[in-house]
Amino acid sequence: MNYFELFDLPISLTIDKANLPKKYFELQKKYHPDFFTQADEAEQELALEKSSDINKALKILKDKDSIIKYVLQLKGLLEEEEKYQLEPDFLMEVMELNENLSDASSPAITAFEKDIYTAVKQIIEQYDDASITTADLLKVKEYYFKKKYLQRILERLDD
């Protein structure tokens, strides 16, 4: 069972987060280990595992980047700790941003991030699991890795 099924949600790259807390508490009420103290060891272990899955699912489903990563992994297009090769033009732009890094860089980086989002905005916001193509998902994967680069730069600014 994947985290979307667990929370009774369709697979998507965008999630309406308004109902997540309600569903989370509903699931925890059903599976929290504290409610299985009188059960046998196997049931207690299963409840602990299910409760852990619910916590992991909530953490992922609350974060846009984590959702993208998770969907790409579900589709078999992203490996954990994958080393993705980005195009040299992008890497050159990032290198220039890095070299000229200052407190004033944040707006430029944010604008750059918006530019790379534009290429996948429609795919992400209008995601349909039944009709999504591998080519579209590969575009999202590239966006995901580009955004990670830019976020690292922004984190360096915060340090």
C-alpha positions as semicolon CSV with decimal commas, in nm:
position;residue;x (nm);y (nm);z (nm)
1;M;0,000;0,000;0,000
2;N;0,131;0,342;-0,088
3;Y;0,083;0,658;0,117
4;F;-0,185;0,794;-0,115
5;E;-0,391;0,478;-0,068
6;L;-0,329;0,489;0,305
7;F;-0,478;0,840;0,322
8;D;-0,745;0,751;0,064
9;L;-0,613;1,007;-0,185
10;P;-0,559;0,984;-0,559
11;I;-0,194;0,985;-0,669
12;S;-0,112;1,346;-0,744
13;L;0,172;1,596;-0,736
14;T;-0,045;1,848;-0,551
15;I;-0,253;1,766;-0,247
16;D;-0,528;1,953;-0,071
17;K;-0,370;1,961;0,272
18;A;-0,687;2,076;0,448
19;N;-0,811;1,722;0,516
20;L;-0,474;1,566;0,600
21;P;-0,487;1,631;0,977
22;K;-0,839;1,488;1,004
23;K;-0,746;1,174;0,812
24;Y;-0,421;1,143;1,009
25;F;-0,601;1,147;1,345
26;E;-0,863;0,907;1,211
27;L;-0,590;0,661;1,107
28;Q;-0,393;0,702;1,430
29;K;-0,708;0,643;1,631
30;K;-0,751;0,317;1,444
31;Y;-0,387;0,197;1,444
32;H;-0,198;0,367;1,728
33;P;-0,002;0,108;1,930
34;D;-0,151;0,233;2,258
35;F;-0,484;0,086;2,149
36;F;-0,326;-0,257;2,105
37;T;-0,174;-0,312;2,449
38;Q;-0,408;-0,606;2,515
39;A;-0,354;-0,760;2,168
40;D;-0,109;-1,038;2,091
41;E;0,249;-0,959;1,994
42;A;0,189;-0,992;1,619
43;E;-0,101;-0,745;1,630
44;Q;0,103;-0,504;1,840
45;E;0,390;-0,522;1,590
46;L;0,150;-0,464;1,300
47;A;-0,006;-0,165;1,476
48;L;0,338;-0,018;1,545
49;E;0,435;-0,062;1,180
50;K;0,109;0,088;1,056
51;S;0,139;0,384;1,293
52;S;0,493;0,444;1,171
53;D;0,372;0,433;0,808
54;I;0,099;0,685;0,891
55;N;0,356;0,924;1,042
56;K;0,588;0,889;0,740
57;A;0,296;0,937;0,502
58;L;0,184;1,256;0,672
59;K;0,535;1,399;0,663
60;I;0,563;1,330;0,289
61;L;0,212;1,441;0,197
62;K;0,256;1,776;0,373
63;D;0,559;1,878;0,163
64;K;0,546;1,957;-0,212
65;D;0,902;1,843;-0,284
66;S;0,857;1,523;-0,087
67;I;0,539;1,447;-0,281
68;I;0,722;1,490;-0,611
69;K;1,004;1,265;-0,494
70;Y;0,760;1,003;-0,365
71;V;0,553;0,993;-0,686
72;L;0,869;0,963;-0,896
73;Q;0,980;0,675;-0,672
74;L;0,636;0,509;-0,701
75;K;0,666;0,529;-1,078
76;G;1,014;0,377;-1,069
77;L;1,179;0,691;-1,206
78;L;1,382;0,793;-0,903
79;E;1,617;0,593;-0,688
80;E;1,708;0,688;-0,333
81;E;2,034;0,890;-0,335
82;E;2,032;0,898;-0,716
83;K;2,304;1,104;-0,882
84;Y;2,117;1,287;-1,156
85;Q;2,307;1,453;-1,440
86;L;2,175;1,801;-1,515
87;E;2,249;1,987;-1,837
88;P;2,569;2,194;-1,847
89;D;2,385;2,524;-1,916
90;F;2,190;2,493;-1,593
91;L;2,503;2,400;-1,399
92;M;2,684;2,705;-1,539
93;E;2,400;2,933;-1,427
94;V;2,407;2,778;-1,081
95;M;2,784;2,816;-1,067
96;E;2,749;3,187;-1,150
97;L;2,487;3,227;-0,878
98;N;2,719;3,054;-0,634
99;E;3,015;3,274;-0,726
100;N;2,816;3,593;-0,682
101;L;2,639;3,480;-0,367
102;S;2,537;3,759;-0,133
103;D;2,239;3,859;0,077
104;A;2,096;4,025;-0,234
105;S;2,104;3,693;-0,425
106;S;1,786;3,551;-0,273
107;P;1,543;3,730;-0,509
108;A;1,746;3,623;-0,814
109;I;1,748;3,262;-0,698
110;T;1,375;3,272;-0,626
111;A;1,310;3,416;-0,974
112;F;1,528;3,143;-1,126
113;E;1,331;2,882;-0,934
114;K;1,004;3,027;-1,069
115;D;1,145;3,007;-1,422
116;I;1,227;2,639;-1,393
117;Y;0,883;2,573;-1,240
118;T;0,712;2,726;-1,542
119;A;0,828;2,435;-1,760
120;V;0,644;2,182;-1,539
121;K;0,368;2,392;-1,385
122;Q;0,091;2,242;-1,597
123;I;0,216;1,886;-1,544
124;I;0,230;1,931;-1,166
125;E;-0,090;2,127;-1,118
126;Q;-0,302;1,920;-1,359
127;Y;-0,151;1,580;-1,282
128;D;-0,368;1,288;-1,387
129;D;-0,223;0,953;-1,289
130;A;-0,420;0,770;-1,557
131;S;-0,284;0,976;-1,845
132;I;0,057;1,100;-1,730
133;T;0,340;1,008;-1,962
134;T;0,688;0,899;-1,870
135;A;0,821;1,196;-2,068
136;D;0,619;1,435;-1,850
137;L;0,738;1,265;-1,533
138;L;1,098;1,290;-1,652
139;K;1,048;1,667;-1,692
140;V;0,922;1,677;-1,333
141;K;1,226;1,475;-1,225
142;E;1,460;1,727;-1,387
143;Y;1,273;2,011;-1,217
144;Y;1,303;1,828;-0,884
145;F;1,682;1,805;-0,912
146;K;1,721;2,162;-1,037
147;K;1,515;2,288;-0,745
148;K;1,731;2,090;-0,502
149;Y;2,039;2,270;-0,637
150;L;1,876;2,608;-0,591
151;Q;1,755;2,523;-0,241
152;R;2,109;2,434;-0,138
153;I;2,223;2,777;-0,249
154;L;1,942;2,942;-0,050
155;E;2,038;2,736;0,255
156;R;2,396;2,861;0,225
157;L;2,261;3,216;0,233
158;D;2,078;3,141;0,557
159;D;2,396;3,010;0,726
